[in-house]
């Protein structure tokens, strides 16, 4: 369940990405090479964003996903900040900037949600031990 929209718990780097629309350097993200099963959530409010099952190696230097966990949990907005039109991805609960979405991803969606690790937290799925 999403938490409040207060940003005081964010590091300066997280705040820069999430609310000043910064970008972490490619290849530097904490979650780029994460292979664990679980859920990626918004670092600011905790809203569920992407399942690990939709993560793929795009070779871009940022964690990439081919679909959101719940479509309503992410929204897109036009971004013309670099002189080219892109689609910015934001958390629908708190408005945190997550990254951008492109049309060069794998099937079944053909989408590549290119997301900053600094905008994400990860909740690992706990394996249940079989009953003795």
QUICOR-V43582 format. One record per backbone hydrogen bond with DSSP energy under -1.0 kcal/mol. NH is the residue of the N-H (numbers start at 1). CO is the residue of the C=O. E is the energy in kcal/mol with one decimal. If there is no record, write none. Layout:
nh | co | e
NH | CO | E
NH | CO | E
//
This chain:
nh | co | e
3 | 45 | -4.5
10 | 7 | -1.6
15 | 11 | -2.7
16 | 12 | -2.2
17 | 13 | -1.9
18 | 14 | -3.1
19 | 15 | -2.8
22 | 16 | -2.5
27 | 61 | -2.8
28 | 25 | -1.8
39 | 123 | -2.4
40 | 50 | -3.4
41 | 121 | -2.5
42 | 47 | -2.4
43 | 119 | -2.3
46 | 42 | -1.9
49 | 40 | -2.7
50 | 40 | -1.7
52 | 38 | -2.7
54 | 51 | -1.8
55 | 52 | -1.6
56 | 64 | -2.4
65 | 113 | -1.5
66 | 54 | -2.1
69 | 49 | -3.6
73 | 70 | -2.2
74 | 71 | -1.2
75 | 90 | -2.5
77 | 88 | -1.9
79 | 86 | -2.6
83 | 80 | -1.6
86 | 79 | -2.4
88 | 77 | -3.1
89 | 99 | -2.8
90 | 75 | -2.8
91 | 96 | -2.2
92 | 73 | -2.3
95 | 91 | -1.9
97 | 18 | -3.0
98 | 89 | -3.1
99 | 89 | -1.4
100 | 114 | -2.1
101 | 87 | -2.2
102 | 112 | -1.9
105 | 110 | -2.1
110 | 106 | -2.8
112 | 102 | -2.4
113 | 65 | -3.3
114 | 100 | -2.9
114 | 112 | -1.0
115 | 63 | -2.7
116 | 98 | -2.9
119 | 116 | -1.4
120 | 117 | -2.0
121 | 41 | -2.4
123 | 39 | -2.9
125 | 37 | -3.3
//
